[in-house]
Amino acid sequence: MSPQKLQAGSMLPTISLPKVGGGELQIGGSGGWKMLIVYRGKHCPICRTYLKSLDGLLDQFKVAGTEVAAVSADPKEKAETEAGDEKWRFPVGYDLSVDQMRALGLYISEPRSPQETDRPFPEPALFITNPEGKLQIVDVSNAPFARPELNSVLSGLKFVQDRNYPIRGTLP
């Protein structure tokens, strides 16, 4: 069954998740440009490489006035271990539930083995919301190796901001 896609121009669902290091990570809502990366979890080396690239571009996203966060379905221990080992500087949320994955329109996979992970997990996604909280950019994948290149996302985001570029893909 395919996920119900989030529509460009709609609001990102508001979700609260526990955050590595304590506190809560709030997803959705208005108040500035925000980028959310959904990653598969600690078991995925492609995710680790992607998030390392994100961390390398974090200062440039900040210059572009964009808050960045990443979330997964990993339990606290896995999320904290990976974020600590990798020294990621962006907030990391964990314990994304299957219902929350569905609310975000994500593809969801079952583990291939207990060695991979112990729970259903989301496939990758990237969401960028504008200051009104509307989805400006939506990219949802069903495979770990199909994701937008982050330098292109950054330059596209700057283009959108500099030219007040409209939300694309809104024709029903």
N, C-alpha and C positions, 0 to 999 in steps of 0.2 A: 504494500500500500504506500503510495507516495505521500509525502508530507503536504499539509496545506501551506502553500507558499505565502509568505508575507508579501504584501503588495508595496511596491515603491510608492512613497508619499504617505503611507499609513504610519501609525505610531508603532514603535518597537514595544512589545509587551513589557510591562514593568515587572521585574523579577528581583528578588533579594536573595543573595547567596552568601554563605560564609566566605571570608577572605583569608588567604594566607597571611599570617602575622596577626590575625585577630580582627574583629569587627565584621562589618557587612559590606558587600559590594552591591550597589544598586545599579541595575540595568534598566535602561529606558528612562523616559522623562525628558524634559526640556532643560535648557540652560547651557548652551554652548555646543560646539562640535564634539562628537564622541565616536570612537571606533571600538567595536567589540570584535574580538577574534574568538571563535569557538574552536577548540582543538580537541583531538581525539583522546589524549591522555598521555601519561608517562610512558606507556608501552610503545608509543609511536616515534621512531627516530626522525621521520620527516617533519613531524610537528615541532620537535626540539630544534631542528635546523631553521624552520620557519620563524619560530619565536625568538631565536637568536638573532635573525635578521631584523625582526621587529625591534628588539632591544637596541640594536645598532642604529636604528633610525629614530629612536624615541625622542631625542632632542629635536630633530627636524619636525616631527609631528607636533611637539610642544610649540615650536616656533610658528607652526601653522594653526595654533590655537586649538589643538585637538587632544582631548583626553583619550588615553588608550587603556584597555583592559583585556584580559583573556580569561576564559572560563572553560572548565571541563567537568566531566562526571566523576573524575577521580575522587577517592576519599581523601580526607584531610592529610593523612600520613604521606600518601604518594604526591599530592600537590605540594605540600611543604618541602618534601625532600627534593623534588625536581626544581622548584623555584629557587631553593637555597643553593643547590649544586650549580645551577646555571646562572645564579646571581641576577635574575631578571629584575628590572627596576620598575616595571609596571605592575599594577594590582592584578592578582590572580584569584579568581573565584573557583570554588570547587563544589562537589556534591550536586551538580546539575541533575535533576530528576528526569525520568522519561517523559512525564507530563510537561515539564518545562521545555524539554527538547521539542516536543510536539508543538507547544505554543510558539516556539521560534521557527517552526517550519523546517526543522533539521532532518536530514537522513540519519537513521539510527541503525547501528550494527550490533549484532551479538558477537561476543568473543569467539574466536576460533578454538581457543583452548584456555584452560585455567592459567597457563603460563602467560598468556597475553594480558588478560585482565579478568576480573571476577564479576563484571556487570555489563549491561548494555551501555554503549557509548555513542556520542554524536560524531558524525563525520564533519569535516571542516566547514566553517562559514565565516564570513566577514560582513559586518553591518556598520554603516556609517550613518549617524543621525545628525541632522542640522540643528541649529539652536532652538527651533520650535519642537524638536523631538521627533520629527518626521524622518522616515527612512529615505535618505538621499542616495545611498549605494547599498545594494544587496547582492551578495554572492554566496550561494549555498551549493556545496558539492557533495557528491556521494563517494568520493575517493580521496585518499590522502595526498595524491600527487597532482591533483587538479585544484589549484588555488591561485588567486591573483598575485602577481609579483608586486611586492610592497613598494619598491621605488616608483612603479607606475601608478599605484594607488595614491602615493604621496603627491606626485606631480598632478594627477587628475584632481585630487582634493583641492590643491592650490588653485588650479584652473577654475573649478566650481566656485570657490570662495572669491577669487579676484574678479570674476565676471558675473557673479550672481546667476550662475548657470542653473537652469531649471532642473527639477527632478525628472529623469527620463524614465520611459517605460510605464507610463500611467494610463495609457489607453486601454479600456477594458476589453 
